């Protein structure tokens, strides 16, 4: 996965609490086996009317949020089922970071494992960002994972916490496979000791 250090991007406000994973990526689109291609279906039931036409009222269909790469939303984002497709869809849509007061635990862990940074800020701070994104044209934020800070050019600045291990994985662009491959030499050495010439599937290569 791509490393995340600092990102500055356009902000889209989604002032809704308890957005569940079935709204993020509806179940009828879970048939793909790849991790890519889900972005076109993100928030599908909200982005489109029943006849398939775009819902002009939904925030992501409004022209000033078309290129948004940071989503600011309300508490308990990502609740519901544990589908990993939800962070896949958000990342494939173009989001690099999601900011909210709280996230559902499984969604939080799935997102970080897939390179999507989730930032928890105090609810008053999130509300301030939502107001600014609603009132300002082209409102942007900078999310700095190295300094664990979020700031804009209007004087807003806030710090956030993140587990040191997950932070390092994001900074270095390491998913679970990448972490495992860091120990490829040791795994191969174990295979040689345990299986002689190695198992039939061969040795791991970084």
C-alpha positions in Angstrom: 0.0 0.0 0.0 1.1 3.6 -0.4 2.8 5.4 2.4 0.9 8.2 4.2 2.9 11.1 5.6 1.2 14.4 4.9 -1.8 15.1 2.8 -3.5 18.4 1.9 -6.9 18.1 0.2 -10.4 19.4 -0.4 -12.8 18.6 2.4 -16.3 17.2 2.0 -18.7 17.4 5.0 -21.0 14.5 5.7 -22.9 15.6 8.8 -24.6 12.3 9.6 -24.0 10.1 12.7 -24.0 6.3 12.6 -23.2 5.9 8.9 -23.0 2.1 8.5 -21.0 0.1 6.1 -24.1 -0.9 4.0 -24.5 2.8 3.2 -20.8 3.2 2.5 -20.9 0.2 0.1 -24.3 -1.5 -0.4 -24.3 -5.3 -0.3 -25.2 -5.8 -4.0 -21.8 -4.6 -5.0 -19.8 -7.0 -2.9 -19.4 -9.6 -5.7 -16.0 -8.4 -6.9 -12.9 -10.3 -5.7 -10.5 -7.4 -6.4 -9.8 -4.6 -3.9 -10.2 -2.0 -6.7 -13.3 -0.8 -8.6 -15.5 -0.2 -5.6 -15.2 3.6 -5.6 -17.9 4.0 -8.2 -20.4 2.4 -5.7 -19.4 4.3 -2.6 -22.6 5.8 -0.9 -24.5 4.5 -4.0 -28.0 4.7 -2.4 -27.3 8.4 -1.5 -25.4 9.4 -4.6 -28.0 8.1 -7.1 -31.8 8.2 -7.4 -33.8 5.1 -8.1 -33.6 5.7 -11.9 -29.8 5.9 -11.7 -29.5 9.6 -12.1 -27.2 11.5 -9.7 -28.9 12.9 -6.6 -28.0 16.6 -6.8 -28.8 17.1 -3.1 -26.1 14.6 -1.9 -22.9 16.4 -0.8 -20.5 14.4 -3.0 -22.5 15.3 -6.1 -22.2 19.0 -5.4 -19.6 20.7 -7.7 -17.5 22.2 -4.9 -16.9 18.8 -3.4 -16.2 16.8 -6.6 -12.5 16.4 -5.9 -12.7 16.0 -2.2 -10.0 13.7 -0.7 -10.8 14.3 3.0 -14.2 13.4 4.5 -15.3 15.0 7.7 -18.3 13.3 9.3 -20.1 12.6 12.6 -19.7 10.0 15.3 -19.8 6.2 15.0 -18.8 6.3 11.3 -18.4 2.8 9.8 -20.8 0.9 12.1 -22.7 -2.1 11.0 -21.2 -5.2 9.3 -17.5 -5.8 9.3 -17.1 -5.8 5.5 -13.6 -4.7 4.4 -15.1 -3.5 1.2 -16.1 -0.2 3.0 -12.5 1.2 3.3 -11.7 -0.2 -0.2 -14.6 1.8 -1.6 -13.7 5.0 0.2 -10.1 4.7 -0.8 -10.9 3.8 -4.4 -13.3 6.8 -4.5 -10.4 9.1 -3.7 -10.5 9.7 0.0 -7.1 9.7 1.8 -8.4 10.5 5.3 -11.6 10.4 7.2 -12.1 12.7 10.3 -14.8 12.0 12.9 -15.3 12.0 16.7 -15.6 8.2 16.8 -15.4 5.2 14.5 -16.7 1.7 14.7 -13.8 -0.5 15.9 -13.7 -3.1 13.1 -14.0 -0.4 10.4 -11.2 1.6 12.1 -8.8 -1.3 12.1 -9.7 -2.4 8.5 -9.2 1.1 7.3 -5.7 1.5 8.8 -4.7 -1.9 7.4 -5.7 -0.7 4.0 -3.9 2.6 4.1 -6.9 4.8 4.8 -6.1 7.2 7.7 -8.9 7.7 10.2 -8.5 10.7 12.5 -10.4 11.1 15.7 -11.0 14.6 16.9 -13.2 16.0 19.7 -16.8 16.5 18.5 -16.6 20.4 18.8 -13.5 20.4 16.6 -15.2 18.2 14.0 -18.3 20.4 14.1 -16.2 23.4 13.4 -14.6 21.7 10.4 -18.1 20.7 9.1 -19.2 24.3 9.3 -16.2 25.6 7.5 -16.5 23.0 4.8 -20.1 23.9 4.3 -19.6 27.7 4.3 -16.3 27.9 2.4 -15.6 27.3 -1.3 -12.7 25.0 -1.8 -12.0 24.4 1.9 -8.9 22.4 2.5 -7.2 20.7 5.4 -3.7 19.3 5.9 -3.4 16.0 7.7 0.1 15.5 9.0 0.6 11.9 10.3 4.2 12.5 11.2 3.3 15.3 13.6 -0.2 13.8 14.3 -1.9 17.1 13.5 -4.7 18.5 11.4 -4.7 22.2 10.4 -6.0 24.6 7.8 -5.0 28.1 6.7 -7.6 29.8 8.8 -6.0 29.2 12.2 -7.5 25.8 13.0 -5.1 23.2 14.5 -5.7 20.0 16.4 -3.7 17.0 17.5 -4.8 13.4 17.2 -3.7 10.1 18.7 -3.0 6.9 16.8 -1.4 3.6 17.9 2.4 3.8 17.3 2.5 0.5 15.4 -0.3 1.5 13.0 1.2 4.9 12.6 4.6 3.4 11.6 2.9 1.0 9.1 1.1 3.9 7.4 4.2 6.0 7.3 6.2 3.2 5.7 3.3 1.9 3.5 3.3 -1.5 5.1 0.2 -3.7 5.1 0.1 -7.2 6.7 1.8 -8.7 3.6 4.4 -6.1 3.6 5.1 -6.6 7.2 5.5 -10.4 6.7 7.8 -9.9 3.7 10.2 -8.0 6.0 11.0 -11.3 7.6 11.3 -13.2 4.3 14.9 -14.2 5.0 14.1 -15.6 8.4 11.0 -17.4 7.1 13.0 -18.9 4.3 15.7 -20.0 6.7 13.1 -21.7 8.9 11.6 -23.5 5.9 15.1 -24.8 5.0 15.6 -26.1 8.5 12.1 -27.5 8.8 11.6 -28.9 5.3 15.1 -29.4 4.0 15.0 -27.9 0.5 11.8 -26.0 1.4 8.2 -26.8 0.8 6.7 -27.4 -2.6 5.5 -23.9 -3.0 9.0 -22.5 -2.8 10.5 -19.7 -0.7 9.0 -16.3 0.0 10.6 -13.5 -2.0 10.4 -9.9 -1.0 
